[in-house]
Structures are given as structure tokens and as C-alpha cells.
Amino acid sequence: MDFEKSQANLNAFESKLWKTTQFYLRDVAVFNDTNYSFSLNVNPFPNDNIHSGPYMILKPVEGKRKSEIFVPDDTNIYRVGHKLAQKIIDQCKKMETTTCEVMFDYTNTPTKVTLLEKLIGTSGWLKVSHMMINSFESEDYLLLACITDEGEVIPSDVAERLFSLYATDGSYLEIPDNVTALFDDVTFSESTNIISQNASRNKDFFETEMDKLEQWAEDMKFSLEKEIKDLDAEIKLKKAESKKIAQLNEKVKSQRAIKELEKKRNEKRQSLFMAQDEIDERKEALLTNIEEMLCQQIAQKELFTIKWKIV
């Protein structure tokens, strides 16, 4: 990923954090959209010690690192890991959401999204669900099931861009049965695809770990076998030289040296046997861990459903 794309993603993420914070603190804080700062008039979490601010999101500045951006001494750097941000996100996740109509205003939104232009004047339904998979690691996904009133399925990456537009909410609605059935089909397809990708990544992880273990085992065995082979050659040479020694005391010393080499060779052979045991133990541990991780634990929860229209 190049720098510009990374910066764009960072901006988009921080923008979502900013908008979420504005929504939750709309009645208790004063916001400054110019420098992305705010201060609290009232502590939204009275049971917690929350600083009144000011808070500031450090937006990227061309030619500068974030560490080089001037921040007043009394200002809290606001990021997703901040205690206040975590409390807000946690509370937003717990909010009840009723099905309602949402009007997306493409015309008056400054940022243009080419993918959405062909949808101007159309309407439909959108359901967003959260899916969590626990296998090799915990993974979170948003499943977007989006359809037009004519029954056309809108790709999830296109549907996600709806939320970059200005919007206003309207009246509460009931979801028609035929829409619910379509939602189920689209969500099932999305989740099946994600689960399949997860399983494929797990398989690749297993093969990579097994290959690393096999390579380690091969290198260790090769090293020990070479050392044993070299000792065998040295012992053979020493025995040949010992036969040519005339003096008894020198011959005894030579045999002592040969015996030490044979002892060293035996130790290397023992190390080779022990290495094989260690290899077997590591393989068993890897297989046991993989078997435990293979049991995918999948949880899915509907977050909200809307009736949408783009103007």
C-alpha cells in the first residue's frame, strides 16, 4: 500500500471517529470542525473520571509527521484508543436501532463517489450485520445486504459508500417479508464467502508453519549427521595413524584420543535421537493447536436496517 493510499485510509477512519463522537456528544460538547477539536460541557459518563478537554484529532498535514503538528499543552490527543473514544464506541454499539427511512443527499455532498452516481433517483433496502469468527484469531466483519426496490443486489463495497454521503432520517417502517427473504439470501452468500476465505487463510497458515517446522528439523538433522560423519572420518584416520606408532606410551595416548572422539560421536548420535523426539513433540504440539483452532466459532448479529433513497 503506497503512502497516499495509507493516508487516505487513515483520514477516512479518523473522519468516522469524529462523526461518531459528534453524534454521541451532540448535547454535551462544543465542536470545532476547523481543527477537529472539542470540549465537554458535561461529563457524558458521570461514573468515570473524564477530562473536560479540549480534545483534538491530529489530522495529517502535508509535509509533516503527526509528531511535528503543534498541540497546545492542555489538549488531549483524541484517537480510537483514548478512554473517552472507547466509552463512546462501546455505548454506540449497544444502542437500539429501529428500521427507518434514510435519504442520502448525493447532490449536496462535497465528495463525489462515482460508484453511486448511477443510483441517483433509486431507492431500496439495506441491512447491516456484524459477524465475528473465532478460529486462529478473532476476526470482525460487517455484512451489508443491499437491494433496490426492483430487486437488484448492490455490491457491498458500493453500499458501504452510501455512508460517505450527507443524509437525513425519516419515518419508521416495517420490513416487507419479500425483502427479509432477499436479505437472508444476500447475507448468507456474504458470510459463506468470508468463512471460506477464513478457512483458506487458516490452511495457508498451517502449511506455512508445518513447512517452517520441517525445514528446521531438516537443518538440525543435517547438521548433526554431518558432525557424526566428520567424527567417523577423523576416528578412522586416527586409528590408521595409531597402528603406525612404535612407542607404547604414544600408542596409549593415541588410543585415549580415539576413545574421546568415539565418546563425542556417541553423544552426537544421542543428540540426533533426542532431536528426532523434539521434532515429533513439536509436530504434535502444532497439530494439537491447529485442531483446537479448527473449530470456527461464528456469531452474527443484525445491527440495523434502513429504507434508503439517493437524491
C-alpha positions, 0 to 999 in steps of 0.5 A: 500500500503506497503512502497516499493510499495509507493516508487516505485510509487513515483520514477516512477512519479518523473522519468516522471517529469524529462523526461518531463522537459528534453524534454521541456528544451532540448535547454535551460538547462544543465542536470545532470542525476547523481543527477537529477539536472539542470540549465537554460541557458535561461529563457524558459518563458521570461514573468515570473520571473524564477530562473536560478537554479540549480534545483534538484529532491530529489530522495529517498535514502535508509535509509533516509527521503527526509528531511535528503538528503543534498541540497546545499543552492542555489538549488531549490527543483524541484517537480510537484508543483514548478512554473517552473514544472507547466509552463512546464506541462501546455505548454506540454499539449497544444502542437500539436501532429501529428500521427507518427511512434514510435519504442520502443527499448525493447532490449536496455532498462535497465528495463525489463517489462515482460508484453511486452516481448511477443510483441517483433517483433509486431507492431500496433496502439495506441491512447491516450485520456484524459477524465475528469468527473465532478460529486462529484469531478473532476476526470482525466483519460487517455484512451489508445486504443491499437491494433496490426496490426492483430487486437488484443486489448492490455490491457491498463495497458500493453500499458501504459508500452510501455512508460517505454521503450527507443524509437525513432520517425519516419515518419508521417502517416495517420490513416487507417479508419479500425483502427479509427473504432477499436479505437472508439470501444476500447475507448468507452468500456474504458470510459463506464467502468470508468463512471460506476465505477464513478457512483458506487463510487458516490452511495457508497458515498451517502449511506455512508453519508445518513447512517452517517446522520441517525445514528446521528439523531438516537443518538440525538433522543435517547438521548433526549427521554431518558432525557424526560423519566428520567424527567417523572420518577423523576416528578412522584416520586416527586409528590408521595413524595409531597402528603406525606408532612404535612407542607404547606410551604414544600408542596409549595416548593415541588410543585415549584420543580415539576413545574421546572422539568415539565418546563425542560421536556417541553423544552426537548420535544421542543428540540426533535421537533426542532431536528426532523426539523434539521434532515429533513433540513439536509436530504434535504440539502444532497439530494439537493447536491447529485442531483446537483452532479448527473449530470456527466459532461464528456469531452474527448479529443484525445491527440495523436496517434502513429504507434508503433513497439517493437524491 
